[in-house]
Amino acid sequence: MNEKLKNIIEYEMFRKRINKIEMAEYMQMSYPTMLSKIKSPGTFKISEADRLCKILNIELTELLNIKN
């Protein structure tokens, strides 16, 4: 599931032309933390996942319902 979430997050970032440094700034976290969270999306807190979804303009429920 983490790999699929990672791919969705990276694809949406690509579509929105947001790089990882910019995403870290938008998410108000350090760049290394952002890299770690993207690598292992299951570590996002609900509040962080909600903020991520708002930035990427995707539904939180869609992200949470991802199956393998």
C-alpha positions as a printed NumPy array, in Angstrom:
array([[  0.   ,   0.   ,   0.   ],
       [  2.816,   2.434,   0.82 ],
       [  4.267,   2.077,  -2.69 ],
       [  0.911,   2.86 ,  -4.28 ],
       [  0.404,   5.875,  -1.99 ],
       [  3.926,   7.068,  -2.747],
       [  3.261,   6.805,  -6.479],
       [ -0.019,   8.717,  -6.201],
       [  1.555,  11.497,  -4.143],
       [  4.508,  11.831,  -6.525],
       [  2.234,  11.77 ,  -9.585],
       [ -0.006,  14.489,  -8.155],
       [  3.051,  16.568,  -7.264],
       [  4.256,  16.145, -10.848],
       [  0.85 ,  17.17 , -12.233],
       [  0.797,  20.274, -10.04 ],
       [  4.471,  20.995, -10.8  ],
       [  5.379,  20.966,  -7.115],
       [  8.837,  19.692,  -6.263],
       [  9.718,  18.079,  -2.941],
       [ 11.417,  21.195,  -1.587],
       [  8.308,  23.266,  -2.302],
       [  6.084,  20.577,  -0.813],
       [  8.162,  20.593,   2.372],
       [  7.625,  24.348,   2.616],
       [  3.877,  24.032,   1.962],
       [  3.652,  21.256,   4.545],
       [  5.692,  23.308,   7.055],
       [  8.223,  20.545,   7.626],
       [ 11.89 ,  20.076,   6.899],
       [ 13.001,  18.696,   3.545],
       [ 14.467,  15.488,   5.079],
       [ 11.205,  14.888,   6.961],
       [  9.216,  15.415,   3.759],
       [ 11.419,  12.903,   1.926],
       [ 10.93 ,  10.392,   4.724],
       [  7.143,  10.863,   4.739],
       [  6.873,  10.491,   0.95 ],
       [  9.057,   7.382,   1.052],
       [  6.81 ,   5.924,   3.754],
       [  3.39 ,   7.616,   3.427],
       [  1.922,   5.559,   6.247],
       [  3.855,   7.789,   8.639],
       [  1.801,  10.889,   7.764],
       [ -0.351,  12.088,  10.657],
       [ -4.004,  12.596,   9.722],
       [ -3.546,  16.371,   9.922],
       [ -0.518,  16.145,   7.605],
       [ -2.371,  13.888,   5.169],
       [ -5.266,  16.348,   5.179],
       [ -2.918,  19.261,   4.431],
       [ -1.211,  17.229,   1.691],
       [ -4.555,  16.448,   0.066],
       [ -5.591,  20.101,   0.149],
       [ -2.312,  21.125,  -1.494],
       [ -2.634,  18.428,  -4.175],
       [ -6.394,  18.973,  -4.547],
       [ -7.331,  15.354,  -3.88 ],
       [ -9.848,  13.914,  -1.432],
       [ -8.49 ,  12.658,   1.882],
       [-10.961,   9.761,   1.788],
       [ -9.596,   8.766,  -1.629],
       [ -6.088,   8.664,  -0.22 ],
       [ -7.15 ,   6.737,   2.882],
       [ -9.095,   4.148,   0.875],
       [ -6.16 ,   3.105,  -1.322],
       [ -5.855,  -0.667,  -1.478],
       [ -2.862,  -2.7  ,  -2.671]])
